[in-house]
Every structure is written in C-alpha cells, then in structure tokens.
C-alpha cells in the first residue's frame, strides 16, 4: 500500500476501510483509484466495492485471502496486445475466471494546472497506456516513462511538482488528483479497447451453457513434430470456434511451448468435450481456467 504516491494513498486507505466491513461485495483491481481497471469494474458491477491493489499479484491475493470476492484483471488490449505477465499469473493464482468485460479506452494527457500547455519533457503512465499513445508522444518529443498504473502516474505527477512532467491517464484521474487536462483522446487508435477477466475463488456452478459461453484454458504440447497441429485438430473436426490462441515460454529449456486459448462453448457440450479430450491426449498438461458468459459476441 505504501508504494502509492501520497495523494493516491489517502484514497486507497478510504476504499480499503469501506471494503473491510463487506468483503464479499469487493472487487480488487490493480492500480490507484481512477485507473482504467477501476472504471471497468464500475461498469461491470456498479454496486461493487472497489479495492485498489498496487500490483496484479496483490489483487489476486486479496481474493484468495477473502479480502475481496472477486478481482478484475486486464488481459489484452486491441492496440498493444497481451498485458505483460498475466498469462503466468492466471494459472498460478488458483482462481477461476467467472466473467469478462470490454472497456473502451480513452487516454488524456494531464499536468499541473500551472504548467499550461507545456512543452512537456516526459509523460508517466502504465506501459500499456504509453504503448497505446506512442505516436502521439513521439510526434511531440515527449519521453515515455513507465509507472505502475495510469492513475498512480497522475498522482505521482501531482506530487512531483515538475512543470515539464505530464501523465497519461483517464479523465477521472485529473479530477481526483488536481491535474489539468492538456489533451484528450491521445490514444493512437479510436477503437482502443481492453478486455478484462473477472476471477473468483470458485468457478461458476452450474457452468453456463450454450453458444453465448466462453471457456479459457492453458495447455502444454508434447515436444514432438506437429504437436500443435494434432492438439488443435479436434476443435476443427468438432466445429468448436477457437477465438484466441497465444503462446509463451515457461522456464529456460525452450523445448516445449505453453498456450493460452479461448473457445466458444462449455464443458458438457458433446462437441466441446470431444475436442478437449483430443487436446488432452496430445498434451503434457491441460488446465481449465474457467467457463463464463460472453460479454461480446465473437466473429
């Protein structure tokens, strides 16, 4: 908690105290109040109590410890791709994915009121936000500097007192931390969208069924020729739509790859069961992460 800038820490303590009396209603998120994850959970569950956490690990741990009923974690962005480390954290968390939410992302450049319109030498923000605004920053000669989260960066700039420093963060962060918005919609793509997943200690029971359902899982293929081709063949032959497949390495052997995947459908559907059984046959490891309702139709 004490890694937050002082301006943000006061708000974090207020939110944390409010959650203590009703942790079941709490949704943990990474970042300071006003971050995009805070915005996402407010849209997803307006009656939930937000619990700010400094890191993704802290947010997941809050659910495991019972200090929050759920956690909302960004998993990928339409413009800047996978959120770093999240594919390692989800399987290791021991939690189940129970929902998803898509949030349109609009960034603002903000600074101290007395800084006027700049010029600015540097902009602080989360690496994802900096990547989503890289053309805007480069055209203006502003150096991107990484910070733990967008709203925390705004609080840091407010405390820093440097007229040449700015932050890239949601509009609400300027209101919370006393900054002035210098430029709006600084993201490089107008359809900039982040997908969030919602995690809980227990999977949904009963599992949702039907075409408006998503199942996420990770698997590790055997180190043999055409392993991935063989592992995925069951989804094609059984007509199961795989909407996402990403690879990442675990350990230093580089001998086999782990994959994260999303499919439309749920265990219990005969086609899905057949496809997963064939996948398991060709894999060293298969782990289901959760089955949950689609927030947006794929395709």
Secondary structure in CASP SS format (residue, H / E / C, confidence):
PFRMAT SS
TARGET T0000
AUTHOR 0000-0000-0000
METHOD secondary structure of the structure
MODEL  1
X C 1.00
X C 1.00
X C 1.00
X C 1.00
X C 1.00
X H 1.00
X H 1.00
X H 1.00
X H 1.00
X H 1.00
X H 1.00
X H 1.00
X H 1.00
X H 1.00
X H 1.00
X H 1.00
X H 1.00
X H 1.00
X H 1.00
X H 1.00
X C 1.00
X C 1.00
X H 1.00
X H 1.00
X H 1.00
X E 1.00
X E 1.00
X E 1.00
X E 1.00
X E 1.00
X C 1.00
X C 1.00
X C 1.00
X C 1.00
X C 1.00
X H 1.00
X H 1.00
X H 1.00
X H 1.00
X H 1.00
X H 1.00
X H 1.00
X H 1.00
X H 1.00
X C 1.00
X C 1.00
X C 1.00
X C 1.00
X E 1.00
X E 1.00
X E 1.00
X E 1.00
X E 1.00
X C 1.00
X C 1.00
X H 1.00
X H 1.00
X H 1.00
X H 1.00
X H 1.00
X H 1.00
X H 1.00
X H 1.00
X H 1.00
X C 1.00
X C 1.00
X C 1.00
X C 1.00
X C 1.00
X E 1.00
X E 1.00
X E 1.00
X E 1.00
X E 1.00
X E 1.00
X E 1.00
X E 1.00
X C 1.00
X C 1.00
X C 1.00
X E 1.00
X E 1.00
X C 1.00
X C 1.00
X C 1.00
X H 1.00
X H 1.00
X H 1.00
X H 1.00
X H 1.00
X H 1.00
X H 1.00
X H 1.00
X C 1.00
X C 1.00
X E 1.00
X E 1.00
X E 1.00
X E 1.00
X E 1.00
X E 1.00
X E 1.00
X E 1.00
X E 1.00
X C 1.00
X C 1.00
X C 1.00
X E 1.00
X E 1.00
X E 1.00
X E 1.00
X E 1.00
X H 1.00
X H 1.00
X H 1.00
X C 1.00
X C 1.00
X C 1.00
X C 1.00
X C 1.00
X C 1.00
X E 1.00
X E 1.00
X E 1.00
X E 1.00
X C 1.00
X H 1.00
X H 1.00
X H 1.00
X H 1.00
X H 1.00
X H 1.00
X C 1.00
X H 1.00
X H 1.00
X H 1.00
X H 1.00
X H 1.00
X H 1.00
X C 1.00
X C 1.00
X C 1.00
X E 1.00
X E 1.00
X E 1.00
X E 1.00
X C 1.00
X C 1.00
X C 1.00
X H 1.00
X H 1.00
X H 1.00
X H 1.00
X H 1.00
X H 1.00
X H 1.00
X H 1.00
X H 1.00
X H 1.00
X H 1.00
X C 1.00
X C 1.00
X C 1.00
X C 1.00
X E 1.00
X E 1.00
X E 1.00
X E 1.00
X E 1.00
X C 1.00
X H 1.00
X H 1.00
X H 1.00
X H 1.00
X H 1.00
X H 1.00
X H 1.00
X C 1.00
X E 1.00
X E 1.00
X E 1.00
X E 1.00
X E 1.00
X E 1.00
X C 1.00
X C 1.00
X C 1.00
X C 1.00
X C 1.00
X C 1.00
X C 1.00
X C 1.00
X E 1.00
X E 1.00
X E 1.00
X E 1.00
X E 1.00
X E 1.00
X E 1.00
X E 1.00
X C 1.00
X C 1.00
X C 1.00
X C 1.00
X C 1.00
X C 1.00
X C 1.00
X C 1.00
X C 1.00
X C 1.00
X C 1.00
X C 1.00
X E 1.00
X E 1.00
X E 1.00
X E 1.00
X E 1.00
X E 1.00
X E 1.00
X E 1.00
X E 1.00
X C 1.00
X C 1.00
X C 1.00
X C 1.00
X C 1.00
X H 1.00
X H 1.00
X H 1.00
X H 1.00
X H 1.00
X H 1.00
X H 1.00
X H 1.00
X H 1.00
X H 1.00
X H 1.00
X C 1.00
X C 1.00
X C 1.00
X C 1.00
X E 1.00
X E 1.00
X E 1.00
X E 1.00
X E 1.00
X E 1.00
X E 1.00
X C 1.00
X C 1.00
X C 1.00
X C 1.00
X C 1.00
X C 1.00
X C 1.00
X C 1.00
X C 1.00
X E 1.00
X E 1.00
X E 1.00
X E 1.00
X E 1.00
X E 1.00
X E 1.00
X C 1.00
X C 1.00
X C 1.00
X C 1.00
X C 1.00
X H 1.00
X H 1.00
X H 1.00
X H 1.00
X H 1.00
X H 1.00
X H 1.00
X H 1.00
X H 1.00
X H 1.00
X H 1.00
X H 1.00
X C 1.00
X E 1.00
X E 1.00
X E 1.00
X E 1.00
X E 1.00
X E 1.00
X E 1.00
X E 1.00
X E 1.00
X E 1.00
X E 1.00
X C 1.00
X C 1.00
X C 1.00
X C 1.00
X C 1.00
X C 1.00
END
